[in-house]
Amino acid sequence: MSDQTVDRTDLNGRIAVVTGAAQGLGLAMGERLARDGATVVMADLQQDKVQTEADRLQQDGLNVHPAALDVADSAGVTAFFDNVVEKHGSLDILVNNAGVGQTVTPTVDLSDEEWHRVMNITLNGTFYCCRAGGAIMERQESGSIVNISSINGQNPAALVAAYNVAKAAVIMLTRTLSLELAAYGVRVNAVCPGPVYTDFNKSVMDQRRQSLNISMDEMVNRIEKAVPLGRWGDAADIANGVAFLCSPASAWVTGEVLRVSGGLEGVAAAPPKRQKT
Ligand SMILES: NC(=O)c1ccc[n+]([C@@H]2O[C@H](COP(=O)([O-])OP(=O)(O)OC[C@H]3O[C@@H](n4cnc5c(N)ncnc54)[C@H](O)[C@@H]3O)[C@@H](O)[C@H]2O)c1
């Protein structure tokens, strides 16, 4: 029986890494884990931006450290995680959040370059970080990994095939790794966010509304109406789900896929037939 008097959301003394932490969902996750007591390494490709945000959070008394990382650089990822352990002593929490969307394009017109760009960052980057972070946690025999997928990883939206496929693969990677690391007491889970109006989503919405021939306001309202709980998500909504899976409150949860989407299961968004030129 577990002791019900212990605060099982307290992350004091834990070392966490959040990738893609300079803005949007990753920034909210980094802040949330730090507010729960963790020491958070905020890693991102955008060095200046992650430095500025980390400075701001440090001034608020939070224990955060900015770091440069390209998750698509296999060797660089391994070196980065070795450095985290050398500097901080352990790796207790890893949130693989860094990812890129796809230019909204019919699959029959999708270029090799765009397919590989999305796969390299959104899928391969998550794999490189899972492999390097997972190896450290296996040695430690403790830790929690949370991979950020998407509702698109469970139900496809039209015109973003590479993104859907990458996010579906992130779920399968999560479930596979959860089986392999269970014997070491390491947990691996995925979060599937629904729509949150970050820079990433603004750009997707703008392209999608053009494909549907509607205004941005109509697009934003259409999404809001499609969400059973009746609103867009906040970055903090997603961070709450992530914090639960990082904390001892979820000690008996692994291989799980947690949808945090106001009940939205997916956005099909099938476009109308294209005009023949
Ligand atoms: N916003 C949403 O509605 C939504 C919904 C579902 C899933 N997601 C997923 O959540 C994650 C975060 O999304 P967001 O909306 O905050 O996006 P965002 O574009 O606002 O932020 C992504 C961050 O990742 C960083 N990044 C990009 N490539 C990188 C690389 N190679 N190495 C390291 N960092 C890199 C960027 O610099 C940026 O700071 C993504 O994986 C996205 O697919 C977002």
PDBQT file of the ligand as one rigid body, heavy atoms in Angstrom, charges set to zero:
ROOT
HETATM    1  N1  LIG A 301       0.107  23.526 -30.362  1.00  0.00    +0.000 N 
HETATM    2  C1  LIG A 301      -0.689  22.526 -30.610  1.00  0.00    +0.000 C 
HETATM    3  O1  LIG A 301      -1.887  22.704 -30.863  1.00  0.00    +0.000 OA
HETATM    4  C2  LIG A 301      -0.175  21.105 -30.604  1.00  0.00    +0.000 A 
HETATM    5  C3  LIG A 301      -1.105  20.073 -30.710  1.00  0.00    +0.000 A 
HETATM    6  C4  LIG A 301      -0.651  18.762 -30.712  1.00  0.00    +0.000 A 
HETATM    7  C5  LIG A 301       0.699  18.494 -30.569  1.00  0.00    +0.000 A 
HETATM    8  N2  LIG A 301       1.590  19.523 -30.468  1.00  0.00    +0.000 N 
HETATM    9  C6  LIG A 301       3.006  19.174 -30.315  1.00  0.00    +0.000 C 
HETATM   10  O2  LIG A 301       3.523  19.817 -29.172  1.00  0.00    +0.000 OA
HETATM   11  C7  LIG A 301       4.908  20.122 -29.358  1.00  0.00    +0.000 C 
HETATM   12  C8  LIG A 301       5.138  21.616 -29.096  1.00  0.00    +0.000 C 
HETATM   13  O3  LIG A 301       4.298  22.350 -29.966  1.00  0.00    +0.000 OA
HETATM   14  P1  LIG A 301       4.175  23.941 -29.898  1.00  0.00    +0.000 P 
HETATM   15  O4  LIG A 301       2.823  24.260 -30.384  1.00  0.00    +0.000 OA
HETATM   16  O5  LIG A 301       4.637  24.432 -28.581  1.00  0.00    +0.000 OA
HETATM   17  O6  LIG A 301       5.223  24.328 -31.053  1.00  0.00    +0.000 OA
HETATM   18  P2  LIG A 301       6.194  25.619 -31.214  1.00  0.00    +0.000 P 
HETATM   19  O7  LIG A 301       6.603  25.593 -32.659  1.00  0.00    +0.000 OA
HETATM   20  O8  LIG A 301       5.545  26.838 -30.679  1.00  0.00    +0.000 OA
HETATM   21  O9  LIG A 301       7.453  25.240 -30.300  1.00  0.00    +0.000 OA
HETATM   22  C9  LIG A 301       8.313  24.184 -30.650  1.00  0.00    +0.000 C 
HETATM   23  C10 LIG A 301       9.682  24.422 -30.051  1.00  0.00    +0.000 C 
HETATM   24  O10 LIG A 301      10.520  23.339 -30.477  1.00  0.00    +0.000 OA
HETATM   25  C11 LIG A 301      11.773  23.891 -30.891  1.00  0.00    +0.000 C 
HETATM   26  N3  LIG A 301      12.412  23.019 -31.881  1.00  0.00    +0.000 N 
HETATM   27  C12 LIG A 301      12.068  22.837 -33.178  1.00  0.00    +0.000 A 
HETATM   28  N4  LIG A 301      12.932  22.011 -33.771  1.00  0.00    +0.000 NA
HETATM   29  C13 LIG A 301      13.860  21.677 -32.843  1.00  0.00    +0.000 A 
HETATM   30  C14 LIG A 301      15.022  20.860 -32.876  1.00  0.00    +0.000 A 
HETATM   31  N5  LIG A 301      15.424  20.252 -33.995  1.00  0.00    +0.000 N 
HETATM   32  N6  LIG A 301      15.723  20.709 -31.727  1.00  0.00    +0.000 NA
HETATM   33  C15 LIG A 301      15.334  21.351 -30.593  1.00  0.00    +0.000 A 
HETATM   34  N7  LIG A 301      14.268  22.149 -30.517  1.00  0.00    +0.000 NA
HETATM   35  C16 LIG A 301      13.531  22.311 -31.630  1.00  0.00    +0.000 A 
HETATM   36  C17 LIG A 301      11.437  25.253 -31.487  1.00  0.00    +0.000 C 
HETATM   37  O11 LIG A 301      12.570  26.101 -31.517  1.00  0.00    +0.000 OA
HETATM   38  C18 LIG A 301      10.334  25.730 -30.535  1.00  0.00    +0.000 C 
HETATM   39  O12 LIG A 301      10.864  26.440 -29.441  1.00  0.00    +0.000 OA
HETATM   40  C19 LIG A 301       5.253  19.672 -30.781  1.00  0.00    +0.000 C 
HETATM   41  O13 LIG A 301       5.801  18.374 -30.741  1.00  0.00    +0.000 OA
HETATM   42  C20 LIG A 301       3.893  19.657 -31.470  1.00  0.00    +0.000 C 
HETATM   43  O14 LIG A 301       3.861  18.772 -32.553  1.00  0.00    +0.000 OA
HETATM   44  C21 LIG A 301       1.179  20.825 -30.488  1.00  0.00    +0.000 A 
ENDROOT
TORSDOF 0
